[in-house]
Amino acid sequence: MAVTDLLAQLFSAWRRDIASVPVPQLVDPERGARIVRAAARVHASPDDARTRPRSRSV
């Protein structure tokens, strides 16, 4: 049996094993969306470190 066949069998078995156990919902979608929106807002850090590139040259 070729190595690629063995890998295909291994990954197929792994997929079946993972898919057999349901994953509980960790965060409800509304709360998750609020968290993502809040994280997208960039606030100045206490030490004035740059968190994203500035649009003008430095």
CYANA upper distance limits for C-alpha pairs under 8 A (distance plus 0.5 A):
  1 MET  CA      5 ASP  CA      7.01
  1 MET  CA      6 LEU  CA      7.53
  2 ALA  CA      6 LEU  CA      6.97
  3 VAL  CA      7 LEU  CA      6.67
  4 THR  CA      8 ALA  CA      6.59
  5 ASP  CA      9 GLN  CA      6.70
  6 LEU  CA     10 LEU  CA      6.61
  7 LEU  CA     11 PHE  CA      6.56
  8 ALA  CA     12 SER  CA      6.51
  9 GLN  CA     13 ALA  CA      6.60
 10 LEU  CA     14 TRP  CA      6.63
 11 PHE  CA     15 ARG  CA      6.54
 12 SER  CA     16 ARG  CA      6.73
 13 ALA  CA     17 ASP  CA      6.62
 14 TRP  CA     18 ILE  CA      6.63
 15 ARG  CA     19 ALA  CA      6.46
 16 ARG  CA     20 SER  CA      6.54
 17 ASP  CA     21 VAL  CA      7.78
 27 VAL  CA     31 ARG  CA      7.13
 27 VAL  CA     32 GLY  CA      6.49
 28 ASP  CA     32 GLY  CA      6.66
 29 PRO  CA     33 ALA  CA      6.58
 30 GLU  CA     34 ARG  CA      6.85
 31 ARG  CA     35 ILE  CA      6.72
 32 GLY  CA     36 VAL  CA      6.73
 33 ALA  CA     37 ARG  CA      6.65
 34 ARG  CA     38 ALA  CA      6.59
 35 ILE  CA     39 ALA  CA      6.60
 36 VAL  CA     40 ALA  CA      6.66
 37 ARG  CA     41 ARG  CA      7.36
 42 VAL  CA     51 THR  CA      7.91
 44 ALA  CA     48 ASP  CA      6.59
 44 ALA  CA     49 ALA  CA      8.03
 44 ALA  CA     50 ARG  CA      8.26
 44 ALA  CA     51 THR  CA      8.27
 45 SER  CA     49 ALA  CA      6.41
 45 SER  CA     50 ARG  CA      8.19
 45 SER  CA     51 THR  CA      8.32
 54 ARG  CA     58 VAL  CA      8.20
